[in-house]
Amino acid sequence: MGKIIVIGSASMDLVVKSEILPKAGETVMGTSFFTNPGGKGANQAVAAARLSNQVYMIGAVGDDAYGKQILENLKENHVDITYMDIIDNEKSGTAHITLYEDDNRIIVVPAANNYITADIVLPKLENFGKEDIILLQHEIPEETIYSVVRYAAEHDIKVILNPAPYRELDKEIIEKVTWLTPNESESELLFENQVEKALKTYPRKLIITQGAKGALFYSDAQQLIEGYKKEVVDTTGAGDTFNGALAVALIENKSLEDAVNFANLAGSFSVTGLGAQGAMPYRKDLE
């Protein structure tokens, strides 16, 4: 079976929970605070590694206490960190998360993640091949993503691009990736409110996640693979869990329908605990 190579951000999540969302200039009292390893890349790597093996991560952390915690957490979750870099005299990335009414608001400070550049990443990809899948997100430099997608296309390596957080995406890149997995709001922005047309234009490539409702793609007709509803504690990391699980199912040669169903099921577990990685399921949970 092939390998999953996650190229992306690794950060420390600083999470505050509040029953009141502060207005501009207002101070309110929170109900709890905790820290957790996160970053969309690391989250997706952990999600995949809890469901499979042979998961590698390419990324960077700073030479600080957060960096050590991030790397240790990846190792504990059986993510191979051979290709992770420690950047001297730099801080690790952080995500500042406010939980309010079953939803979240997030500010990301990339820091060491800005050092995940094409000249560092591409040589590492020489260790992987056609049987593997690359998983990408938007918390690393845009030039790196474009270079990786072009490299993968030239070397027949499949790519899942999760275009989150949103930023503009060249049509060339959309056409070269194997699968594109925006959520509803990202898809509206990417395709200028012409989502139905985009689904038909990119059949079995464009997969739009819709939270508990499930995920949508086009194959002869528009298909909604329904989701699984569970009691929501924290939605942070649900999309990352979906993408990690999707990579696992696809590397196992499941059909797209079965792969999306598997990813929906994994994503439903992730909202039942606090923190992006807190409730990410293990294989035994899904079985």
Secondary structure, 3 states (H helix, E strand, C coil): CCCEEEECCCEEEEEEECCCCCCCCCCCCCCEEEEEEECHHHHHHHHHHCCCCCEEEEEEEECCHHHHHHHHHHHHCCCECCCEEEECCCCCEEEEEEEECCEEEEEEECHHHHHCCHHHHHHHHCCCCCCCEEEECCCCCHHHHHHHHHHHHHCCCEEEECCCCCCCCCHHHHHHCCEECCEHHHHHHHCCCCHHHHHHHCCCCECEECHHHEEEEECCCEEEEECCCCCCCCCCCHHHHHHHHHHHHHHCCCCHHHHHHHHHHHHHHHCCCCCCCCCCCCHHHHC
